[in-house]
Amino acid sequence: MSDMGLVVVGAAGRMGQTLVRAIHATPGARVIGAVERQGSPHLAKDVGELAGIGSIGVTIGDDPLSAFARADGVIDFTAPAPTVEFAGYAAQARIVHVIGTTGCTPEQDAAIAAAARHATIVKSGNMSLGVNLLAVLVEQAARALGPEEFDIEILEMHHKHKVDAPSGTALLLGNAAAEGRGIALEDHSVRVRDGHTGVRPDGAIGFATLRGGSVVGDHSVILAGAGERIVLSHHAEDRGLFARGAVKAALWAHGKKPGLYTMRDVLGL
Ligand code: NAD
């Protein structure tokens, strides 16, 4: 089979450039298009040059439709509004759409799910093997350690440029904990605490967000009981981790039926 031809949208971004390097290093995958927002100062540059691997003969454009028409798949780490738009185009082209973008609203998630009737979409708040395995462990721990005895708190830290909070990974881990407890995260999450908050409600899943410097992504799920604490943590040291996971997801999805899949499907967890 010939190489899977991939378009990177948001190609000049932190993840976009990392994705170009990861695809270039992966047998069976090839960068065939690169898209940035209209007015980006990077339009018309060679995307390989920008990503530091030298010219690969692919220039950055601002027309997703024509790029998608030639592609087998799209990898998208951009922002919620463009991601919804790209999911629609991927559905029209009936191709693979790997979505790493975080911070989508429930309405945006519903639009992405609708696009998955015709596109093969893999969406995850974290594309790394380690975090997805951690989610499985968190689910087990939350199931085994009930709300009468253990309180669950999720602590995350990211670099200072991150725009959404809590992180997609923190929410992924929160959902895993809620799943283990048999509850809906929306009804039990405490996103912020400030001032006289009163005592902690039983069964709550708390979030705490730190931002600063160049941290790629640190997450800890703390199960706090009377006289003991279990801490399950993951530390991402390099964005290449997420990019390699996203490329793996694209190759896995190639030839699969349209639908909405997660990294746990890709990794068989
Ligand atoms: P970034 O700001 O460096 O990159 C985003 C890029 O998207 C920018 O270059 C921007 O110009 C481009 N863009 C915006 N609108 C566009 C449009 N309409 N068309 C084309 N390009 C457009 O951000 P980043 O740090 O690379 O993160 C991007 C997203 O990926 C965020 O939502 C972040 O939370 C998420 N992320 C997810 C994972 C994961 O594993 N799921 C890992 C890291 C980051």
Residues whose N, C-alpha, C, O or C-beta is under 5 A from the ligand:
A	BS01	NAD	V9 G10 A12 G13 R14 M15 G16 V35 E36 R37 F77 T78 P82 G100 T101 T102 S124 G125 N126 M127 F242
